[in-house]
Structures are given as structure tokens and as C-alpha cells.
Amino acid sequence: MNLAMAGSQRRASFTGLYAFLISVIMFFGAFTSAMVVRRGASDDWKGVPAPSLLWVNTGVLAVSSVLAEKARRVLRAGDRRKHFNLWWTGATLLGALFVVGQIIVWRYLHRHGVYLNSNPGSAFFFVGTIAHAVHLGGGWLAMLYLNFRAYRLELGPGRRTAVDVATIYWHFLGVLWLYLLWLFRFWGN
């Protein structure tokens, strides 16, 4: 593949990523607006108590993002493939651990009588965190796919666009998670 074609494909990949990020931002912007309006509409709002595991999950997602960035930089520098595989696999495994942690949080809330239909506050909490988990699941599948390609020796410095796109998306999901935590803490209680 010639350089002009590779550059064009790279630009197209980033354009697609940014268009998708804008749509996710619009979705969560509408979600935020609906939540703020609904919270102020009546007196039936009850906040969801934040289990401490939410903060552990946040740390897991943050470390996953750091490892993904480290892997991306190793690949960009052309360093040893083994290091890329190690960091990327760690980021991927921590992403899965985050989702497992979220499932544990949802089950904890169920055991304590907090359900999707308990009240508007719990409905927004479950819908927001599940929507985030669905987006994260898509990013995790991309990371897993890249993991398989890396272990099959199909990734290298010349094929880093997919890694760059996946890493930027992963960082975005981390920032989105912090936003949701702030939203539920500030507006949800």
C-alpha cells in the first residue's frame, strides 16, 4: 500500500472515530438533560447509594487506560512487540474486570432493594451505567480483536491506526465514566 493511500485510510479512521464520539456525547448529553429535568419535576426522586466498589472500578478503568496508552507508545516507538502485547493484554483484562465489577455493583444494589424501576433516580443510574457498559463492551471487543492480531504478529508500527483509534476511544470511555460518577453524585443524590 502506498503512503498516500495509508494516510487517507488513517484520516478516514479518525474521522469515523470522531463522528462516533460526537454521537456518544450527544446521547449522554440528552441523558443528562433528561435526568436533570426529571429530578426537578417531582418529589419522588431518590438517589442511589454509591457502593465503594464503584471507586475501585474507577481505579481499574484508569489503570487500564494507562496500560493501553503505554502499549500504544511502545508500538509507536517500534519497541519490542513483547512489551506491546504485555501492556495491551493488561489493559484488555482490566477492561473486562471493570465490567465484572459493574455487574457486582448492580447485583449489590439489587440485593439491597434498588432496582431499575424502584424510582426515577435508580432508573437513571441503571440506564446510564448500563449504556456506558455497552459502549465499553464495544471498545473491549476492539481491544480483544487487536490482542489476537498482535499475538498472531499482525500488528506493527506501520499498522498502528487501529491501536490509536481503540486507545483514544478507551480514554474517552474513562473520561465519560468520571463524568457519570460526577453526574450521579452531584445531580443524582
Contact map, one row per residue, 1 for C-alpha under 8 A:
111011000000000000000000000000000000000000000000000000000000000000000000000000000000000000000000000000000000000000000000000000000000000000000000000000000000000000000000000000000000000000000
111111000000000000000000000000000000000000000000000000000000000000000000000000000000000000000000000000000000000000000000000000000000000000000000000000000000000000000000000000000000000000000
111111100000000000000000000000000000000000000000000000000000000000000000000000000000000000000000000000000000000000000000000000000000000000000000000000000000000000000000000000000000000000000
011111110000000000000000000000000000000000000000000000000000000000000000000000000000000000000000000000000000000000000000000000000000000000000000000000000000000000000000000000000000000000000
111111111000000000000000000000000000000000000000000000000000000000000000000000000000000000000000000000000000000000000000000000000000000000000000000000000000000000000000000000000000000000000
111111111100000000000000000000000000000000000000000000000000000000000000000000000000000000000000000000000000000000000000000000000000000000000000000000000000000000000000000000000000000000000
001111111110000000000000000000000000000000000000000000000000000000000000000000000000000000000000000000000000000000000000000000000000000000000000000000000000000000000000000000000000000000000
000111111111000000000000000000000000000000000000000000000000000000000000000000000000000000000000000000000000000000000000000000000000000000000000000000000000000000000000000000000000000000000
000011111111100000000000000000000000000000000000000000000000000000000000000000000000000000000000000000000000000000000000000000000000000000000000000000000000000000000000000000000000000000000
000001111111110000000000000000000000000000000000000000000000000000000000000000000000000000000000000000000000000000000000000000000000000000000000000000000000000010000000000000000000000000000
000000111111111000000000000000000000000000000000000000000000000000000000000000000000000000000000000000000000000000000000000000000000000000000000000000000000000000000000000000000000000000000
000000011111111100000000000000000000000000000000000000000000000000000000000000000000000000000000000000000000000000000000000000000000000000000000000000000000000000000000000000000000000000000
000000001111111110000000000000000000000000000000000000000000000000000000000000000000000000000000000000000000000000000000000000000000000000000000000000000000000010001000000000000000000000000
000000000111111111000000000000000000000000000000000000000000000000000000000000000000000000000000000000000000000000000000000000000000000000000000000000000000000000001000000000000000000000000
000000000011111111100000000000000000000000000000000000000000000000000000000000000000000000000000000000000000000000000000000000000000000000000000000000000000000000000000000000000000000000000
000000000001111111110000000000000000000000000000000000000000000000000000000000000000000000000000000000000000000000000000000000000000000000000000000000000000000000000000000000000000000000000
000000000000111111111000000000000000000000000000000000000000000000000000000000000000000000000000000000000000000000000000000000000000000000000000000000000000000000001000100000000000000000000
000000000000011111111100000000000000000000000000000000000000000000000000000000000000000000000000000000000000000000000000000000000000000000000000000000000000000000000000000000000000000000000
000000000000001111111110000000000000000000000000000000000000000000000000000000000000000000000000000000000000000000000000000000000000000000000000000000000000000000000000000000000000000000000
000000000000000111111111000000000000000000000000000000000000000000000000000000000000000000000000000000000000000000000000000000000000000000000000000000000000000000000000000000000000000000000
000000000000000011111111100000000000000000000000000000000000000000000000000000000000000000000000000000000000000000000000000000000000000000000000000000000000000000000000100000000000000000000
000000000000000001111111110000000000000000000000000000000000000000000000000000000000000000000000000000000000000000000000000000000000000000000000000000000000000000000000000000000000000000000
000000000000000000111111111000000000000000000000000000000000000000000000000000000000000000000000000000000000000000000000000000000000000000000000000000000000000000000000000000000000000000000
000000000000000000011111111100000000000000000000000000000000000000000000000000000000000000000000000000000000000000000000000000000000000000000000000000000000000000000000000000000000000000000
000000000000000000001111111110000000000000000000000000000000000000000000000000000000000000000000000000000000000000000000000000000000000000000000000000000000000000000000000000000000000000000
000000000000000000000111111111000000000000000000000000000000000000000000000000000000000000000000000000000000000000000000000000000000000000000000000000000000000000000000000000000000000000000
000000000000000000000011111111100000000000000000000000000000000000000000000000000000000000000000000000000000000000000000000000000000000000000000000000000000000000000000000000000000000000000
000000000000000000000001111111110000000000000000000000000000000000000000000000000000000000000000000000000000000000000000000000000000000000000000000000000000000000000000000000000000000000000
000000000000000000000000111111111000000000000000000000000000000000000000000000000000000000000000000000000000000000000000000000000000000000000000000000000000000000000000000000000000000000000
000000000000000000000000011111111100000000000000000000000000000000000000000000000000000000000000000000000000000000000000000000000000000000000000000000000000000000000000000000000000000000000
000000000000000000000000001111111110000000000000000000000000000000000000000000000000000000000000000000000000000000000000000000010000000000000000000000000000000000000000000000000000000000000
000000000000000000000000000111111111000000000000000000000000000000000000000000000000000000000000000000000000000000000000000000000000000000000000000000000000000000000000000000000000001000000
000000000000000000000000000011111111100000000000000000000000000000000000000000000000000000000000000000000000000000000000000000000000000000000000000000000000000000000000000000000000000000000
000000000000000000000000000001111111110000000000000000000000000000000000000000000000000000000000000000000000000000000000000000000000000000000000000000000000000000000000000000000000000000000
000000000000000000000000000000111111111000000000000000000000000000000000000000000000000000000000000000000000000000000000000100000000000000000000000000000000000000000000000000000000000000000
000000000000000000000000000000011111111100000000000000000000000000000000000000000000000000000000000000000000000000000000000000000000000000000000000000000000000000000000000000000000000000100
000000000000000000000000000000001111111110000000000000000000000000000000000000000000000000000000000000000000000000000000000000000000000000000000000000000000000000000000000000000000000000000
000000000000000000000000000000000111111111000000000000000000000000000000000000000000000000000000000000000000000000000001000000000000000000000000000000000000000000000000000000000000000000000
000000000000000000000000000000000011111111001000000000000000000000000000000000000000000000000000000000000000000000000001100000000000000000000000000000000000000000000000000000000000000000110
000000000000000000000000000000000001111111100000000000000000000000000000000000000000000000000000000000000000000000000000000000000000000000000000000000000000000000000000000000000000000000000
000000000000000000000000000000000000111111100000000000000000000000000000000000000000000000000000000000000000000000000000000000000000000000000000000000000000000000000000000000000000000000000
000000000000000000000000000000000000011111111000000000000000000000000000000000000000000000000000000000000000000000000000000000000000000000000000000000000000000000000000000000000000000000000
000000000000000000000000000000000000000111111000000000000000000000000000000000000000000000000000000000000000000000000000000000000000000000000000000000000000000000000000000000000000000000000
000000000000000000000000000000000000000001111100000000000000000000000000000000000000000000000000000000000000000000000011000000000000000000000000000000000000000000000000000000000000000000000
000000000000000000000000000000000000001001111110000000000000000000000000000000000000000000000000000000000000000000000011100000000000000000000000000000000000000000000000000000000000000000000
000000000000000000000000000000000000000000011111000000000000000000000000000000000000000000000000000000000000000000000011110000000000000000000000000000000000000000000000000000000000000000011
000000000000000000000000000000000000000000001111100000000000000000000000000000000000000000000000000000000000000000000000110000000000000000000000000000000000000000000000000000000000000100011
000000000000000000000000000000000000000000000111110000000000000000000000000000000000000000000000000000000000000001000000110010000000000000000000000000000000000000000000000000000000000000011
000000000000000000000000000000000000000000000011111000000000000000000000000000000000000000000000000000000000000000000000000000000000000000000000000000000000000000000000000000000000000000000
000000000000000000000000000000000000000000000001111101000000000000000000000000000000000000000000000000000000000000000000000000000000000000000000000000000000000000000000000000000000000000000
000000000000000000000000000000000000000000000000111111100000000000000000000000000000000000000000000000001000000000000000000000000000000000000000000000000000000000000000000000000000000000000
000000000000000000000000000000000000000000000000011111110000000000000000000000000000000000000000000000000000000000000000000000000000000000000000000000000000000000000000000000000000000000000
000000000000000000000000000000000000000000000000001111111000000000000000000000000000000000000000000010001000000000000000000000000000000000000000000000000000000000000000000000000000000000000
000000000000000000000000000000000000000000000000011111111100000000000000000000000000000000000000000011001000000000000000000000000000000000000000000000000000000000000000000000000000000000000
000000000000000000000000000000000000000000000000001111111110000000000000000000000000000000000000000000000000000000000000000000000000000000000000000000000000000000000000000000000000000000000
000000000000000000000000000000000000000000000000000111111111000000000000000000000000000000000000000000000000000000000000000000000000000000000000000000000000000000000000000000000000000000000
000000000000000000000000000000000000000000000000000011111111100000000000000000000000000000000000010011000000000000000000000000000000000000000000000000000000000000000000000000000000000000000
000000000000000000000000000000000000000000000000000001111111110000000000000000000000000000000000010000000000000000000000000000000000000000000000000000000000000000000000000000001100000000000
000000000000000000000000000000000000000000000000000000111111111000000000000000000000000000000000000000000000000000000000000000000000000000000000000000000000000000000000000000000000000000000
000000000000000000000000000000000000000000000000000000011111111100000000000000000000000000000110110000000000000000000000000000000000000000000000000000000000000000000000000000000000000000000
000000000000000000000000000000000000000000000000000000001111111110000000000000000000000000000110010000000000000000000000000000000000000000000000000000000000000000000000000001000000000000000
000000000000000000000000000000000000000000000000000000000111111111000000000000000000000000000000000000000000000000000000000000000000000000000000000000000000000000000000000001000000000000000
000000000000000000000000000000000000000000000000000000000011111111100000000000000000000000100100000000000000000000000000000000000000000000000000000000000000000000000000000000000000000000000
000000000000000000000000000000000000000000000000000000000001111111110000000000000000000001110110000000000000000000000000000000000000000000000000000000000000000000000000000000000000000000000
000000000000000000000000000000000000000000000000000000000000111111111000000000000000000000100000000000000000000000000000000000000000000000000000000000000000000000000010011001000000000000000
000000000000000000000000000000000000000000000000000000000000011111111100000000000000000000100000000000000000000000000000000000000000000000000000000000000000000000000000000000000000000000000
000000000000000000000000000000000000000000000000000000000000001111111110000000000000001101100000000000000000000000000000000000000000000000000000000000000000000000000000000000000000000000000
000000000000000000000000000000000000000000000000000000000000000111111111000000000000001100100000000000000000000000000000000000000000000000000000000000000000000000000010000000000000000000000
000000000000000000000000000000000000000000000000000000000000000011111111100000000000000000000000000000000000000000000000000000000000000000000000000000000000000000000010000000000000000000000
000000000000000000000000000000000000000000000000000000000000000001111111110000000001001000000000000000000000000000000000000000000000000000000000000000000000000000000000000000000000000000000
000000000000000000000000000000000000000000000000000000000000000000111111111000000011111100000000000000000000000000000000000000000000000000000000000000000000000000000000000000000000000000000
000000000000000000000000000000000000000000000000000000000000000000011111111100000001000000000000000000000000000000000000000000000000000000000000000000000000000100110010000000000000000000000
000000000000000000000000000000000000000000000000000000000000000000001111111110000000000000000000000000000000000000000000000000000000000000000000000000000000000000000000000000000000000000000
000000000000000000000000000000000000000000000000000000000000000000000111111111110011000000000000000000000000000000000000000000000000000000000000000000000000000000000000000000000000000000000
000000000000000000000000000000000000000000000000000000000000000000000011111111111001000000000000000000000000000000000000000000000000000000000000000000000001100100000000000000000000000000000
000000000000000000000000000000000000000000000000000000000000000000000001111111100000000000000000000000000000000000000000000000000000000000000000000000000000100100000000000000000000000000000
000000000000000000000000000000000000000000000000000000000000000000000000111111100000000000000000000000000000000000000000000000000000000000000000000000000000100000000000000000000000000000000
000000000000000000000000000000000000000000000000000000000000000000000000011111111000000000000000000000000000000000000000000000000000000000000000000000000001100000000000000000000000000000000
000000000000000000000000000000000000000000000000000000000000000000000000011111111011000000000000000000000000000000000000000000000000000000000000000000000000000000000000000000000000000000000
000000000000000000000000000000000000000000000000000000000000000000000000011001111111000000000000000000000000000000000000000000000000000000000000000000000000000000000000000000000000000000000
000000000000000000000000000000000000000000000000000000000000000000000000001001111111100000000000000000000000000000000000000000000000000000000000000000000001000000000000000000000000000000000
000000000000000000000000000000000000000000000000000000000000000000000000000000011111110000000000000000000000000000000000000000000000000000000000000000000000000000000000000000000000000000000
000000000000000000000000000000000000000000000000000000000000000000000010010000111111111000000000000000000000000000000000000000000000000000000000000000000000000000000000000000000000000000000
000000000000000000000000000000000000000000000000000000000000000000000111011000111111111100000000000000000000000000000000000000000000000000000000000000000000000000000000000000000000000000000
000000000000000000000000000000000000000000000000000000000000000000000010000000001111111110000000000000000000000000000000000000000000000000000000001001100000000000000000000000000000000000000
000000000000000000000000000000000000000000000000000000000000000000000010000000000111111111000000000000000000000000000000000000000000000000000000000000000000000000000000000000000000000000000
000000000000000000000000000000000000000000000000000000000000000000110110000000000011111111100000000000000000000000000000000000000000000000000000000000000000000000000000000000000000000000000
000000000000000000000000000000000000000000000000000000000000000000110010000000000001111111110000000000000000000000000000000000000000000000000010001000000000000000000000000000000000000000000
000000000000000000000000000000000000000000000000000000000000000000000000000000000000111111111000000000000000000000000000000000000000000000000000001000000000000000000000000000000000000000000
000000000000000000000000000000000000000000000000000000000000000100100000000000000000011111111100000000000000000000000000000000000000000000000000000000000000000000000000000000000000000000000
000000000000000000000000000000000000000000000000000000000000001111110000000000000000001111111110000000000000000000000000000000000000000000000000000000000000000000000000000000000000000000000
000000000000000000000000000000000000000000000000000000000000000100000000000000000000000111111111000000000000000000000000000000000000000000010011001000000000000000000000000000000000000000000
000000000000000000000000000000000000000000000000000000000000000000000000000000000000000011111111100000000000000000000000000000000000000000000000000000000000000000000000000000000000000000000
000000000000000000000000000000000000000000000000000000000001101100000000000000000000000001111111110000000000000000000000000000000000000000000000000000000000000000000000000000000000000000000
000000000000000000000000000000000000000000000000000000000001100100000000000000000000000000111111111000000000000000000000000000000000000100010000000000000000000000000000000000000000000000000
000000000000000000000000000000000000000000000000000000000000000000000000000000000000000000011111111100000000000000000000000000000000000000010000000000000000000000000000000000000000000000000
000000000000000000000000000000000000000000000000000000000001000000000000000000000000000000001111111110000000000000000000000000000000000000000000000000000000000000000000000000000000000000000
000000000000000000000000000000000000000000000000000000001101100000000000000000000000000000000111111111000000000000000000000000000000000000000000000000000000000000000000000000000000000000000
000000000000000000000000000000000000000000000000000000000000000000000000000000000000000000000011111111100000000000000000000000000000100010000000000000000000000000000000000000000000000000000
000000000000000000000000000000000000000000000000000000000000000000000000000000000000000000000001111111110000000000000000000000000000000000000000000000000000000000000000000000000000000000000
000000000000000000000000000000000000000000000000000011001000000000000000000000000000000000000000111111111000000000000000000000000000000000000000000000000000000000000000000000000000000000000
000000000000000000000000000000000000000000000000000001001000000000000000000000000000000000000000011111111100000000000000000000000000000000000000000000000000000000000000000000000000000000000
000000000000000000000000000000000000000000000000000000000000000000000000000000000000000000000000001111111110000000000000000000000000000000000000000000000000000000000000000000000000000000000
000000000000000000000000000000000000000000000000000000000000000000000000000000000000000000000000000111111111000000000000000000000000000000000000000000000000000000000000000000000000000000000
000000000000000000000000000000000000000000000000001011000000000000000000000000000000000000000000000011111111100000000000000000000000000000000000000000000000000000000000000000000000000000000
000000000000000000000000000000000000000000000000000000000000000000000000000000000000000000000000000001111111110000000000000001000000000000000000000000000000000000000000000000000000000000000
000000000000000000000000000000000000000000000000000000000000000000000000000000000000000000000000000000111111111000000000000000000000000000000000000000000000000000000000000000000000000000000
000000000000000000000000000000000000000000000000000000000000000000000000000000000000000000000000000000011111111100000000000000000000000000000000000000000000000000000000000000000000000000000
000000000000000000000000000000000000000000000000000000000000000000000000000000000000000000000000000000001111111111100000000000000000000000000000000000000000000000000000000000000000000000000
000000000000000000000000000000000000000000000000000000000000000000000000000000000000000000000000000000000111111111100000000000000000000000000000000000000000000000000000000000000000000000000
000000000000000000000000000000000000000000000000000000000000000000000000000000000000000000000000000000000011111111000000000000000000000000000000000000000000000000000000000000000000000000000
000000000000000000000000000000000000000000000000000000000000000000000000000000000000000000000000000000000001111111000000000000000000000000000000000000000000000000000000000000000000000000000
000000000000000000000000000000000000000000000000000000000000000000000000000000000000000000000000000000000000111111100100000000000000000000000000000000000000000000000000000000000000000000000
000000000000000000000000000000000000000000000001000000000000000000000000000000000000000000000000000000000000111111110100010000000000000000000000000000000000000000000000000000000000000000000
000000000000000000000000000000000000000000000000000000000000000000000000000000000000000000000000000000000000110011111110011000000000000000000000000000000000000000000000000000000000000000000
000000000000000000000000000000000000000000000000000000000000000000000000000000000000000000000000000000000000000001111110011101100000000000000000000000000000000000000000000000000000000000000
000000000000000000000000000000000000000000000000000000000000000000000000000000000000000000000000000000000000000000111111011000000000000000000000000000000000000000000000000000000000000000000
000000000000000000000000000000000000000000000000000000000000000000000000000000000000000000000000000000000000000011111111011000000000000000000000000000000000000000000000000000000000000000000
000000000000000000000000000000000000000000011100000000000000000000000000000000000000000000000000000000000000000000111111111000000000000000000000000000000000000000000000000000000000000000000
000000000000000000000000000000000000011000011100000000000000000000000000000000000000000000000000000000000000000000001111111100000000000000000000000000000000000000000000000000000000000000000
000000000000000000000000000000000000001000001111000000000000000000000000000000000000000000000000000000000000000000000011111110000000000000000000000000000000000000000000000000000000000000011
000000000000000000000000000000000000000000000111000000000000000000000000000000000000000000000000000000000000000001111111111111000000000000000000000000000000000000000000000000000000000000000
000000000000000000000000000000000000000000000000000000000000000000000000000000000000000000000000000000000000000000111111111111100000000000000000000000000000000000000000000000000000000000000
000000000000000000000000000000000010000000000000000000000000000000000000000000000000000000000000000000000000000000010001111111110000000000000000000000000000000000000000000000000000000000000
000000000000000000000000000000000000000000000001000000000000000000000000000000000000000000000000000000000000000000000000111111111000000000000000000000000000000000000000000000000000000100010
000000000000000000000000000000000000000000000000000000000000000000000000000000000000000000000000000000000100000000010000011111111100000000000000000000000000000000000000000000000000000000000
000000000000000000000000000000000000000000000000000000000000000000000000000000000000000000000000000000000000000000010000001111111110000000000000000000000000000000000000000000000000000000000
000000000000000000000000000000100000000000000000000000000000000000000000000000000000000000000000000000000000000000000000000111111111000000000000000000000000000000000000000000000001000000000
000000000000000000000000000000000000000000000000000000000000000000000000000000000000000000000000000000000000000000000000000011111111100000000000000000000000000000000000000000000001000000000
000000000000000000000000000000000000000000000000000000000000000000000000000000000000000000000000000000000000000000000000000001111111110000000000000000000000000000000000000000000000000000000
000000000000000000000000000000000000000000000000000000000000000000000000000000000000000000000000000000000000000000000000000000111111111000000000000000000000000000000000000000000000000000000
000000000000000000000000000000000000000000000000000000000000000000000000000000000000000000000000000000000000000000000000000000011111111100000000000000000000000000000000000010011000000000000
000000000000000000000000000000000000000000000000000000000000000000000000000000000000000000000000001000000000000000000000000000001111111110000000000000000000000000000000000000000000000000000
000000000000000000000000000000000000000000000000000000000000000000000000000000000000000000000000000000000000000000000000000000000111111111000000000000000000000000000000000000000000000000000
000000000000000000000000000000000000000000000000000000000000000000000000000000000000000000000000000000000000000000000000000000000011111111100000000000000000000000000000000010000000000000000
000000000000000000000000000000000000000000000000000000000000000000000000000000000000000000000010000000000000000000000000000000000001111111110000000000000000000000000000010010000000000000000
000000000000000000000000000000000000000000000000000000000000000000000000000000000000000000000000001000000000000000000000000000000000111111111000000000000000000000000000000000000000000000000
000000000000000000000000000000000000000000000000000000000000000000000000000000000000000000000000000000000000000000000000000000000000011111111100000000000000000000000000000000000000000000000
000000000000000000000000000000000000000000000000000000000000000000000000000000000000000000000000000000000000000000000000000000000000001111111110000000000000000000000100110000000000000000000
000000000000000000000000000000000000000000000000000000000000000000000000000000000000000000010011000000000000000000000000000000000000000111111111000000000000000000000000000000000000000000000
000000000000000000000000000000000000000000000000000000000000000000000000000000000000000000000000000000000000000000000000000000000000000011111111100000000000000000000000000000000000000000000
000000000000000000000000000000000000000000000000000000000000000000000000000000000000000000000000000000000000000000000000000000000000000001111111110000000000000000000100000000000000000000000
000000000000000000000000000000000000000000000000000000000000000000000000000000000000000100010000000000000000000000000000000000000000000000111111111000000000000000100100000000000000000000000
000000000000000000000000000000000000000000000000000000000000000000000000000000000000000000010000000000000000000000000000000000000000000000011111111100000000000000000000000000000000000000000
000000000000000000000000000000000000000000000000000000000000000000000000000000000000000000000000000000000000000000000000000000000000000000001111111110000000000000000000000000000000000000000
000000000000000000000000000000000000000000000000000000000000000000000000000000000000000000000000000000000000000000000000000000000000000000000111111111000010000001100000000000000000000000000
000000000000000000000000000000000000000000000000000000000000000000000000000000000000100110010000000000000000000000000000000000000000000000000011111111100000000000000000000000000000000000000
000000000000000000000000000000000000000000000000000000000000000000000000000000000000000000000000000000000000000000000000000000000000000000000001111111110000000000000000000000000000000000000
000000000000000000000000000000000000000000000000000000000000000000000000000000000000000000000000000000000000000000000000000000000000000000000000111111111110000000000000000000000000000000000
000000000000000000000000000000000000000000000000000000000000000000000000000000000000100000000000000000000000000000000000000000000000000000000000011111111111000000000000000000000000000000000
000000000000000000000000000000000000000000000000000000000000000000000000000000000000100000000000000000000000000000000000000000000000000000000000001111111100000000000000000000000000000000000
000000000000000000000000000000000000000000000000000000000000000000000000000000000000000000000000000000000000000000000000000000000000000000000000000111111100000000000000000000000000000000000
000000000000000000000000000000000000000000000000000000000000000000000000000000000000000000000000000000000000000000000000000000000000000000000000000011111111000000000000000000000000000000000
000000000000000000000000000000000000000000000000000000000000000000000000000000000000000000000000000000000000000000000000000000000000000000000000000011111111000000000000000000000000000000000
000000000000000000000000000000000000000000000000000000000000000000000000000000000000000000000000000000000000000000000000000000000000000000000000010011001111111100000000000000000000000000000
000000000000000000000000000000000000000000000000000000000000000000000000001001001000000000000000000000000000000000000000000000000000000000000000000001001111111100000000000000000000000000000
000000000000000000000000000000000000000000000000000000000000000000000000001111000000000000000000000000000000000000000000000000000000000000000000000000000011111100000000000000000000000000000
000000000000000000000000000000000000000000000000000000000000000000000000000000000000000000000000000000000000000000000000000000000000000000000000000000000011111100000000000000000000000000000
000000000000000000000000000000000000000000000000000000000000000000000000000000000000000000000000000000000000000000000000000000000000000000000000000000000011111111000000000000000000000000000
000000000000000000000000000000000000000000000000000000000000000000000001001100000000000000000000000000000000000000000000000000000000000000000000000000000011111111110000000000000000000000000
000000000100100000000000000000000000000000000000000000000000000000000000000000000000000000000000000000000000000000000000000000000000000000000000000000000000001111111000000000000000000000000
000000000000000000000000000000000000000000000000000000000000000000000000000000000000000000000000000000000000000000000000000000000000000000000000010000000000001111111100000000000000000000000
000000000000000000000000000000000000000000000000000000000000000000000001000000000000000000000000000000000000000000000000000000000000000000000010010000000000000111111110000000000000000000000
000000000000000000000000000000000000000000000000000000000000000000000001000000000000000000000000000000000000000000000000000000000000000000000000000000000000000111111111000000000000000000000
000000000000110010000000000000000000000000000000000000000000000000000000000000000000000000000000000000000000000000000000000000000000000000000000000000000000000011111111100000000000000000000
000000000000000000000000000000000000000000000000000000000000000000000000000000000000000000000000000000000000000000000000000000000000000000100110000000000000000001111111110000000000000000000
000000000000000000000000000000000000000000000000000000000000000010011001000000000000000000000000000000000000000000000000000000000000000000000000000000000000000000111111111000000000000000000
000000000000000000000000000000000000000000000000000000000000000000000000000000000000000000000000000000000000000000000000000000000000000000000000000000000000000000011111111100000000000000000
000000000000000010001000000000000000000000000000000000000000000000000000000000000000000000000000000000000000000000000000000000000000000000100000000000000000000000001111111110000000000000000
000000000000000000000000000000000000000000000000000000000000000010000000000000000000000000000000000000000000000000000000000000000000000100100000000000000000000000000111111111000000000000000
000000000000000000000000000000000000000000000000000000000000000010000000000000000000000000000000000000000000000000000000000000000000000000000000000000000000000000000011111111100000000000000
000000000000000000000000000000000000000000000000000000000000000000000000000000000000000000000000000000000000000000000000000000000000000000000000000000000000000000000001111111110000000000000
000000000000000000000000000000000000000000000000000000000000000000000000000000000000000000000000000000000000000000000000000000000001001100000000000000000000000000000000111111111000000000000
000000000000000000000000000000000000000000000000000000000000110010000000000000000000000000000000000000000000000000000000000000000000000000000000000000000000000000000000011111111100000000000
000000000000000000000000000000000000000000000000000000000000000000000000000000000000000000000000000000000000000000000000000000000000000000000000000000000000000000000000001111111110000000000
000000000000000000000000000000000000000000000000000000000000000000000000000000000000000000000000000000000000000000000000000000000001000000000000000000000000000000000000000111111111000000000
000000000000000000000000000000000000000000000000000000000100000000000000000000000000000000000000000000000000000000000000000000000001000000000000000000000000000000000000000011111111100000000
000000000000000000000000000000000000000000000000000000000100000000000000000000000000000000000000000000000000000000000000000000000000000000000000000000000000000000000000000001111111110000000
000000000000000000000000000000000000000000000000000000000000000000000000000000000000000000000000000000000000000000000000000000000000000000000000000000000000000000000000000000111111111000000
000000000000000000000000000000000000000000000000000000000000000000000000000000000000000000000000000000000000000000000000000000011000000000000000000000000000000000000000000000011111111100000
000000000000000000000000000000000000000000000000000000000000000000000000000000000000000000000000000000000000000000000000000000000000000000000000000000000000000000000000000000001111111110000
000000000000000000000000000000000000000000000000000000000000000000000000000000000000000000000000000000000000000000000000000000000000000000000000000000000000000000000000000000000111111111000
000000000000000000000000000000010000000000000000000000000000000000000000000000000000000000000000000000000000000000000000000000000000000000000000000000000000000000000000000000000011111111110
000000000000000000000000000000000000000000000010000000000000000000000000000000000000000000000000000000000000000000000000000010000000000000000000000000000000000000000000000000000001111111111
000000000000000000000000000000000000000000000000000000000000000000000000000000000000000000000000000000000000000000000000000000000000000000000000000000000000000000000000000000000000111111111
000000000000000000000000000000000000000000000000000000000000000000000000000000000000000000000000000000000000000000000000000000000000000000000000000000000000000000000000000000000000011111111
000000000000000000000000000000000001001000000000000000000000000000000000000000000000000000000000000000000000000000000000000000000000000000000000000000000000000000000000000000000000001111111
000000000000000000000000000000000000001000000111000000000000000000000000000000000000000000000000000000000000000000000000100010000000000000000000000000000000000000000000000000000000001111111
000000000000000000000000000000000000000000000111000000000000000000000000000000000000000000000000000000000000000000000000100000000000000000000000000000000000000000000000000000000000000111111
